[in-house]
Amino acid sequence: MGGLRNARDTLPCLPVVLLTLVQDAPILTPYAAVFGFGSDEDAKPALALIREVVSAKSTKREGPAPLPLRWLRFLQMLIELFSGRSNEGEVMKTQAVVFPEADRFELRELQLEPPGTGDMVVRTLVTAISPGTERWTLRGKHIGTQFPCVPGYHRIGIVEECGSDVTNFRTGDIVYGSVNRWKEEVISMWGAHVGLSVGNFGGYKFVASTMPTRFELETLSLEVVAAVGNRGIRFCDPKPTQKMLIIGAGIIGLCAAQLAALRGAAPVLLDVDDERIDFLKQRGYSVFNGSAPSADDTLRELAPAGFDIVYDTAGHAATTDRMVQLMRRQGTLLLQAQYFDKERCAIDLDQTKMKELTVKFTCGTGDIDWEETTTRIRSRMLKIDPLITHRLNAPEQLLEGYELLHTGRPFNLGIVFRWDDNLKVV
């Protein structure tokens, strides 16, 4: 790749040769506009077209051009060469969400590091806020938080460039990940909310070789939190007809409820936000206000013999202790929340012991969770779309999205950012 970039200064006659080739060869006429650009911006549409055709030919799909693959790759290289897009010394910049300090967020321009042989350049299509993790990071309480930082780990993008050592991906692939490097002294707290990234290919997962629909991109963008719910369900292993109480009706809890129902269990959700509770009841969820005076009596009526499983996604110790009292002996308690407020997150271990509960923890996700979640989202068995309350354009509405996260008002649940112009709705 580096040799091609250096060649740009030693091949000044190539544009003339190519223009002559285009004029003399009717088969190349559709690409004549490629060589008429005067800037990087002018080159982007043509470059995208060639990349699309190369991808189509590479995967043995029907493409819009009859040229052999070797010619298409040659044309792609020349476009990059003369547009300066892949020129060594090129300065690549991106817009990014930055938390400069606790409880503050802003939009900054960052200068990306030059890509190496094991790197990919990935342009963002969609990102999504992870409400729990990013709120804790914004508050400065997440483990390892340093300021200033770029938050987030929900990101789907398209590969624009691959280094010579990249073996698992090719230009045009749709990938999930947020590996990146920039020159500024800004920490990456997973760093998803950027328009462009440079980073090692090992930090990405393959999504598709062709562009998914907007619906698929938006629902798959929340795959990490959905996979966390999948992991929780695998660990507590609900059986048909078992009674399950989920503390916290956020996206993780809601995905866990859906997955438990698919196994035949009877999940019930507990929350304290009346607006959220009304929103979810309208969508068929069994959810109750845990702060209501009659809450415990209502729950006892639902599970007279006690809940088989209590699944905590909220990390509020007093609520967990109350719900443990409503469990049957030798049930399962799953702790999956963030427990950063050490003074307030300790649960009553004595009553847990007296009931002989099995206590389990989960952290993060695994490959099996990713694979199962991908399948269920794509097959619409796991319904993510109804959980997305806000779809915003990026970068222009990024700060609006973080104001929603910061204040919690107006009511919001899933917040997705559309970075690609073709995905935006005006």
URUR-V510316 format. One record per residue. SS is DSSP state (H for helix, E for strand, - for the rest). PHI is phi in degrees with one decimal (* if undefined). D_LAST is the distance of its C-alpha to the last C-alpha in Angstrom with 1 decimal. Layout:
ss = (SS SS)
phi = (PHI PHI)
d_last = (D_LAST D_LAST)
This chain:
ss = (- H H H H H H - - - - - - H H H H H H H H H H H - H H H H H H H H H H H - - - H H H H H H H H H H H H H H H H H H H - - - - - - - - - - H H H H H H H H H H H H H H H - - - - - - - - - E E E E E E E - - - - - - E E E E E E E - - - - - - E E E E E E E E E E - - H H H H H H H H H - - - - - - - - - E E - - - E E E E E E E E E - - - - - - - - - - - E E E - - - - - E - - - - E E - - - - - E - E E E E E H H H - E E E E - - - - - H H H H H H H H - H H H H H H H H H H H H H H - - - - - - E E E E E - - - H H H H H H H H H H H H - - - E E E E E E - - H H H H H H H H - - - - - E E E - - - - - H H H H H H H H - - - - E E E E E E - - - - H H H H H H H H - - E E E E E E E E E - - - - - - - - - - - - - H H H H H H - - - E E E E - - - - - H H H H H H H H H H H H - - - - - - H H H E E E E E E - - - - H H H H H H H H H H - - - - - - E E E E E - - H H H - - -)
phi = (* -64.3 -61.5 -65.5 -66.9 -66.3 -65.3 -58.1 -82.9 -111.5 -125.5 -68.1 -89.6 -59.7 -57.5 -65.9 -60.1 -67.2 -62.8 -62.9 -61.1 -62.6 -66.9 -88.1 -117.9 -56.2 -63.9 -94.0 -52.9 -58.3 -102.9 -59.6 -64.7 -56.3 -93.2 -100.4 -73.7 -116.8 -153.4 -60.8 -62.2 -63.1 -80.1 -57.5 -61.3 -67.0 -62.1 -62.0 -62.4 -61.5 -63.0 -63.3 -68.2 -60.0 -62.2 -61.5 -67.0 -66.5 -101.1 61.6 -97.9 -67.8 -116.1 -82.2 -135.2 -88.9 -66.9 -62.1 -58.5 -62.9 -70.9 -63.7 -64.9 -63.8 -63.3 -60.7 -59.9 -68.7 -59.6 -64.0 -60.9 -89.4 -84.2 83.5 -61.5 -110.5 -74.1 -60.8 87.5 -62.5 -98.7 -102.4 -126.5 -147.9 -82.9 -147.5 -80.0 -128.2 -96.0 -73.0 -161.4 -58.8 66.7 -133.1 -144.8 -154.1 -104.4 -130.3 -99.2 -116.2 -96.6 -80.4 -70.0 -62.4 -71.1 -101.7 -68.9 -100.7 -101.2 -125.5 -97.0 -123.5 -94.6 -74.8 -101.6 -143.3 -132.8 -141.9 -76.1 -95.0 -55.5 -69.5 -60.7 -72.7 -67.8 -63.1 -64.7 -59.4 -76.9 83.3 -107.7 -68.3 -55.5 83.7 -63.5 -132.5 -113.4 -73.1 -148.0 -103.3 -93.3 98.4 -136.5 -95.1 -154.3 -121.1 -142.6 -116.3 -72.5 -101.1 -157.5 -123.2 -71.6 -66.1 -94.9 -79.1 -110.7 -93.5 -134.5 -141.6 -55.2 97.7 -66.1 -97.8 -133.4 -116.1 157.0 -144.1 -72.2 -159.9 -141.3 -141.0 -81.9 -71.5 -82.3 -126.1 -76.7 -95.8 -90.2 80.3 62.1 -78.0 -86.4 -135.3 -84.3 -150.3 -141.1 -126.1 -170.9 -65.1 -64.6 -65.5 -90.1 -118.6 -114.9 -73.0 -110.0 -165.2 -97.3 -127.1 -67.9 -69.4 -71.2 -60.2 -57.5 -65.6 -61.4 -69.1 -71.9 -71.4 -62.5 -95.5 -65.0 -64.0 -65.6 -63.7 -68.4 -61.5 -62.1 -61.9 -64.5 -60.6 -67.0 -62.2 -73.6 -87.0 50.3 -66.2 -104.7 -52.4 73.3 -67.0 -89.2 -131.7 -113.2 -107.8 -89.6 104.5 -102.3 -86.1 -63.6 -62.9 -61.5 -69.8 -66.3 -61.3 -63.0 -61.8 -68.8 -64.5 -62.5 -62.8 -86.5 93.7 -78.7 -118.6 -82.8 -127.4 -106.5 -123.1 -146.8 -124.8 -96.6 -60.3 -65.6 -65.6 -60.9 -63.0 -57.8 -76.8 -61.9 -66.0 -105.9 92.4 -82.6 -91.7 -139.0 -131.8 -85.4 -68.8 -92.4 -69.2 -57.2 -94.5 -57.9 -65.0 -64.1 -61.5 -68.1 -62.4 -66.6 -73.3 -135.5 -58.7 -89.5 99.1 -72.1 -72.9 -137.5 -115.9 -119.1 -97.2 -115.1 -103.7 76.4 -101.8 -59.4 -61.7 -68.8 -60.0 -60.0 -61.3 -72.0 -60.3 -63.7 -94.5 -92.3 -78.5 -62.9 61.7 -80.9 -119.5 -110.7 -106.4 -108.3 -130.3 -84.7 -92.0 -116.6 -86.9 -81.9 -61.2 -69.0 -119.8 -104.0 -73.8 -95.0 -79.5 -71.6 -64.8 -69.8 -65.0 -67.1 -60.7 -87.2 53.6 -77.3 -89.0 -106.7 -126.1 -124.5 -131.8 -147.4 76.1 -140.3 -128.7 -59.0 -65.9 -66.0 -62.3 -64.7 -65.7 -67.6 -57.7 -60.9 -72.9 -69.4 -67.6 -85.9 66.6 -70.7 -101.0 -95.7 -94.5 -53.9 -65.9 -89.6 -89.7 -96.5 -136.1 -121.6 -120.8 -87.1 -118.3 -89.1 -64.9 -114.8 -60.5 -66.7 -62.0 -64.6 -75.2 -66.7 -60.8 -63.8 -67.1 -96.2 76.0 -136.3 -62.1 -49.7 -149.5 -132.5 -86.8 -120.7 -117.2 -109.4 -98.6 -91.1 -79.0 -58.0 -71.7 -98.8 -75.0 -119.3 -85.3)
d_last = (38.3 39.9 42.3 39.5 37.9 41.2 41.9 39.2 41.7 44.6 43.1 42.3 43.4 41.1 38.3 41.0 42.4 39.1 38.2 41.7 41.1 37.9 39.7 42.7 41.2 39.2 37.9 35.9 34.4 30.9 30.9 32.1 28.8 28.9 31.7 30.4 27.9 28.8 26.7 25.2 21.7 23.2 24.8 21.9 20.9 24.6 25.4 22.8 24.4 27.8 27.1 25.7 28.8 31.1 29.6 30.2 33.7 34.5 33.8 35.6 32.6 32.2 30.5 29.5 32.4 36.2 36.9 38.9 37.3 39.4 38.2 34.5 35.1 37.0 34.2 31.7 34.2 34.7 31.0 30.8 34.1 33.4 29.8 31.2 28.7 31.7 34.1 36.3 35.8 32.1 30.2 27.2 24.9 22.1 20.0 21.2 21.4 25.0 27.2 29.7 31.9 32.1 29.4 27.4 24.3 22.7 20.8 23.2 23.7 26.3 28.5 29.1 32.7 33.7 33.6 37.0 38.6 37.5 33.9 30.6 27.5 24.5 20.9 18.6 16.3 15.9 17.9 18.8 20.8 24.4 25.0 28.8 29.4 26.8 27.8 31.4 30.7 28.9 32.0 34.2 36.1 35.1 38.1 37.9 35.2 35.5 33.4 31.4 29.6 26.4 25.9 24.8 25.8 23.0 21.6 21.1 21.0 22.3 25.7 25.7 29.4 32.5 35.7 39.0 40.0 36.9 38.3 35.9 32.7 31.7 28.9 25.9 26.7 24.2 25.7 25.6 26.8 26.5 29.6 29.3 31.4 30.8 33.3 32.5 34.5 31.7 32.5 30.5 30.4 29.1 26.4 23.4 20.5 20.7 18.8 22.0 25.5 29.1 31.4 34.2 33.3 35.4 32.7 30.3 30.4 29.6 26.8 26.7 27.6 24.7 21.0 20.4 17.7 14.7 16.7 19.7 18.1 16.8 20.1 22.2 20.7 22.7 25.8 27.9 28.0 28.5 31.3 32.9 33.2 34.7 37.2 38.2 38.9 40.9 43.0 43.7 44.1 43.8 46.0 45.7 46.3 46.3 44.9 42.3 40.9 37.7 37.3 33.7 30.8 28.3 26.7 30.0 32.0 29.8 30.0 33.7 34.1 32.6 34.8 37.8 37.3 37.2 40.6 41.9 42.1 41.2 38.7 38.2 35.7 36.5 34.1 34.4 30.9 31.1 27.4 27.0 30.1 28.9 25.6 27.7 30.3 27.8 27.1 30.8 31.9 35.3 34.6 36.8 36.8 39.3 40.1 41.2 45.0 45.5 43.4 46.4 48.3 45.3 45.0 48.8 48.6 46.0 48.2 51.8 53.2 50.6 47.4 48.0 45.1 43.3 40.2 39.1 35.6 35.7 38.7 40.2 43.9 45.1 42.9 43.9 47.6 47.2 45.7 48.4 50.9 49.3 49.8 52.6 55.2 54.5 50.8 48.0 46.0 43.0 41.7 38.3 36.8 36.7 40.1 39.7 41.2 44.7 46.4 44.6 43.8 47.4 48.2 51.6 53.2 56.4 55.0 53.1 56.5 58.3 55.9 56.4 52.6 51.2 48.7 46.1 43.4 40.5 38.6 35.7 35.5 37.5 37.1 38.0 35.4 32.7 34.0 34.4 31.0 29.3 31.2 30.5 26.7 26.6 29.0 27.0 30.2 28.5 25.5 22.9 19.7 20.9 21.5 17.9 16.8 13.8 11.1 9.7 8.4 11.7 13.4 11.5 11.6 14.9 17.1 15.4 16.1 19.7 20.3 19.7 22.2 24.6 24.9 24.2 22.6 20.7 21.9 20.3 21.5 19.6 16.9 15.0 13.1 11.2 12.7 12.5 10.0 10.8 9.9 6.4 3.8 0.0)
